Amino acid sequence: YEGGRSGMLVKGAGALERLAEADTFVFDKTGTLTSGKLEVTDSLAFLPGYGPQDILNMAASVEEHYFHPMAMAVVEAARRLDRPHHFNHKEVEFIVAHGVASEIEGRRIVVGSRHFVIEDEGIALSDEQTRQIERLQHEGKTLLYIGFGGQLLGLLAMRDSLRPNTPATLRRLRSLGVRRILMLTGDHPERAEALAAELGIDECHAGLLPQDKADILQALSGSGAKIAFVGDGVNDAPALTGSHVGISMHQGADIARLASDIALLEDDIARVADARALALATRRLIDSNFRLTVGLNTSILSAA
């Protein structure tokens, strides 16, 4: 009842007990430590006959079927264009943690991570393309690659913002007895490490696939850590189920909310610290009631 009033859904008393025991908190980045509300800042076209608006429209045409912060940012940016245009395409293939693929005008289009678009598709980058990629990464932007017909069609760059109360929430967690705080993300290492340094996070792992996150949690558990994992996406489900206790953000994917032990009912990272405080208060109440019961029983037996 108290959890519901405080903006969280706790799936059983065991979840609170495990949360009180947790000594290591592990956070996903996008949509958890950050707002997850990405905004497209740059659209670059590399093939003749295609402009920045074409890149945005083509990416949005296949991404509109995918409910991920990056996909939603692309679709929203395309809607704001003077001339939004939908490109007809065949069935969209969704590859978890990589991107989407389809076919437009008889040619394969892939939209997603560098690994998925450049390396898996065997696309060679020119010196100019490499310079543009490095420039955008140096600016701390998240990149979405668009491959078309075996070539790099273009890039979309996005920027995310840190939640205003993230630093205060992490400080409060430490005051509530959390020994280590880690960040796991599939984002570019340079940007992730800069954010981790800004927040005073103990350890950062970037450029990860979903299974990589689960493997890191398994290694931490094997070393004796009791882990609370906080995430929001489809990619976080394996980590949520593999942790000591899983916490899903309010606007997370349905599968993440189902896989978690505690689901936040408000889009506010401060509720994570509230959940920890509630778990500790519940444990103190149980301990005091236990001591009181033992004391009363001992007194009654002694009197008898």
Secondary structure, DSSP 8 states (H G I E B T S, - for coil): -HHHHTTEEE-SHHHHHHHHH--EEEEEIIIIIB----EEEEEEE-STT--HHHHHHHHHHHHTT--SHHHHHHHHHHHTSSS---------EEETTTEEEEEETTEEEEEE-HIIIIITTT----HHHHHHHHHHHHTT-EEEEEEETTEEEEEEEEE--B-TTHHHHHHHHHHTT--EEEEE-SS-HHHHHHHHHHHT-SEEE-S--HHHHHHHHHHHHHTT--EEEEE-SGGGHHHHHHSSEEEE-TTS-HHHHHH-SEEESSS-THHHHHHHHHHHHHHHHHHHHHHHHHHHHHHHHHH-
